[in-house]
Amino acid sequence: MSNIEFFKWLAVLSPIFSGIIVGFVTHKLSNRSKRIEILYQNKTRAFNELNKILIDYRFELEQKIYNNPFLGRSSEAKGTVETLTLLNNALVRNTVYLNKGSVKAVMDLVTKINFYCNFKEEEFKNINPYLEMAVEIKKVTDILYKDLNLK
């Protein structure tokens, strides 16, 4: 085979190989983009579910922090035990969409709420558990925002 024949075949085959390579790379990148988009949509839904539970609980805590019965209470706010159940259920449903830091933060919050549920009111002499829980809720919310790349 002479050089001229080689270059003729190369001229014919190179666009075909280029097309195959470009098609393959485009297909892989578009599939990856679709997967990332679906993951982000589910992350947003998980964030909204957890954030709603945390906000409702925070409204409930604010009444106790300020000892003011006139503070606005969310009509959807639940008690502490029910909030624990809601948080656990939301976490189980959405663990796959959250990063490890977010899961750990929510689990730490659940552990802390459980810890304070076992105390009696007279055992809270030097600490305000409601204020500590509000601070923890703020930390968890910030971590969830960071997980979504919003903060």
C-alpha positions as CSV (number, residue, x, y, z in Angstrom):
1,M,0.0,0.0,0.0
2,S,1.5,3.3,-1.0
3,N,1.3,6.5,0.9
4,I,-1.3,7.9,-1.5
5,E,-3.7,5.0,-0.9
6,F,-3.1,5.3,2.8
7,F,-4.1,8.9,2.9
8,K,-7.2,8.2,0.7
9,W,-8.4,5.7,3.3
10,L,-7.5,8.0,6.1
11,A,-9.5,10.8,4.5
12,V,-12.5,8.5,4.2
13,L,-12.3,6.9,7.7
14,S,-11.2,9.8,9.8
15,P,-14.6,11.6,9.7
16,I,-16.4,8.4,10.5
17,F,-14.1,7.8,13.5
18,S,-14.5,11.4,14.6
19,G,-18.3,11.2,14.4
20,I,-18.3,8.0,16.5
21,I,-16.1,9.5,19.1
22,V,-18.1,12.8,19.3
23,G,-21.3,10.8,19.5
24,F,-20.1,8.6,22.3
25,V,-18.7,11.5,24.4
26,T,-21.9,13.6,23.8
27,H,-24.0,10.6,24.9
28,K,-22.0,10.1,28.1
29,L,-22.1,13.7,29.0
30,S,-25.8,14.1,28.4
31,N,-26.5,11.1,30.5
32,R,-24.4,12.4,33.3
33,S,-26.1,15.8,33.1
34,K,-29.6,14.1,33.3
35,R,-28.5,12.1,36.4
36,I,-27.2,15.3,38.1
37,E,-30.4,17.1,37.3
38,I,-32.6,14.3,38.7
39,L,-30.4,14.1,41.9
40,Y,-30.6,17.9,42.4
41,Q,-34.4,17.8,42.0
42,N,-34.6,15.1,44.7
43,K,-32.2,17.0,46.9
44,T,-34.4,20.0,46.7
45,R,-37.4,18.0,47.6
46,A,-35.6,16.4,50.6
47,F,-34.3,19.8,51.7
48,N,-37.9,21.3,51.6
49,E,-39.3,18.4,53.6
50,L,-36.6,18.6,56.3
51,N,-36.6,22.4,56.4
52,K,-40.4,22.6,56.9
53,I,-40.2,20.2,59.9
54,L,-37.3,22.2,61.4
55,I,-39.1,25.6,60.8
56,D,-42.3,24.4,62.4
57,Y,-40.3,23.0,65.4
58,R,-38.4,26.3,65.7
59,F,-41.7,28.2,65.9
60,E,-42.8,25.9,68.7
61,L,-39.5,26.5,70.5
62,E,-39.6,30.3,70.3
63,Q,-42.7,30.4,72.4
64,K,-40.8,28.5,75.1
65,I,-37.6,30.5,74.7
66,Y,-39.3,33.8,75.3
67,N,-42.0,32.4,77.7
68,N,-44.6,34.5,75.8
69,P,-47.9,32.9,74.9
70,F,-48.6,35.6,72.4
71,L,-45.9,34.7,70.1
72,G,-47.2,33.3,66.8
73,R,-47.5,29.6,66.8
74,S,-47.5,27.7,63.5
75,S,-50.7,25.9,63.0
76,E,-48.7,22.9,61.7
77,A,-46.2,22.8,64.6
78,K,-46.1,19.4,66.3
79,G,-44.9,18.4,69.7
80,T,-41.3,17.3,70.3
81,V,-42.1,13.6,70.1
82,E,-44.0,14.0,66.9
83,T,-41.2,16.2,65.5
84,L,-38.7,13.4,66.2
85,T,-40.9,10.9,64.3
86,L,-41.3,13.3,61.4
87,L,-37.5,14.0,61.3
88,N,-36.7,10.3,61.4
89,N,-39.2,9.4,58.7
90,A,-37.9,12.3,56.5
91,L,-34.3,11.3,57.0
92,V,-35.0,7.6,56.1
93,R,-36.9,8.7,52.9
94,N,-34.2,11.1,51.9
95,T,-30.9,9.8,53.1
96,V,-29.8,8.7,49.6
97,Y,-30.1,12.3,48.4
98,L,-28.2,14.0,51.2
99,N,-24.5,14.1,51.7
100,K,-22.9,12.5,54.8
101,G,-22.6,15.9,56.6
102,S,-26.3,16.6,56.3
103,V,-27.3,13.2,57.4
104,K,-24.9,13.4,60.4
105,A,-26.2,16.9,61.3
106,V,-29.9,15.7,61.3
107,M,-29.0,12.6,63.3
108,D,-27.1,14.7,65.9
109,L,-30.2,17.0,66.2
110,V,-32.4,13.9,66.7
111,T,-30.0,12.6,69.3
112,K,-30.0,16.0,71.1
113,I,-33.8,16.3,71.1
114,N,-34.0,12.8,72.5
115,F,-31.5,13.7,75.2
116,Y,-33.5,16.8,76.3
117,C,-36.8,14.8,76.2
118,N,-35.5,12.6,79.0
119,F,-34.9,15.6,81.4
120,K,-37.5,17.1,83.7
121,E,-38.0,20.8,83.9
122,E,-36.4,21.2,87.3
123,E,-33.1,19.6,85.9
124,F,-32.7,22.7,83.6
125,K,-31.1,25.1,86.1
126,N,-28.2,26.6,84.2
127,I,-29.2,25.9,80.6
128,N,-32.1,26.8,78.4
129,P,-32.7,23.7,76.3
130,Y,-35.1,25.5,74.0
131,L,-32.4,28.0,73.1
132,E,-29.9,25.3,72.6
133,M,-32.3,23.4,70.3
134,A,-33.0,26.6,68.3
135,V,-29.2,27.0,67.8
136,E,-28.9,23.4,66.7
137,I,-31.8,23.8,64.3
138,K,-30.1,26.8,62.8
139,K,-26.8,24.8,62.4
140,V,-28.7,22.0,60.7
141,T,-30.5,24.4,58.4
142,D,-27.2,26.0,57.4
143,I,-25.7,22.6,56.6
144,L,-28.7,21.7,54.5
145,Y,-28.4,24.9,52.6
146,K,-24.7,24.3,52.0
147,D,-25.5,20.8,50.8
148,L,-27.7,22.4,48.1
149,N,-24.9,24.9,47.3
150,L,-27.3,27.8,48.2
151,K,-25.0,29.3,50.9
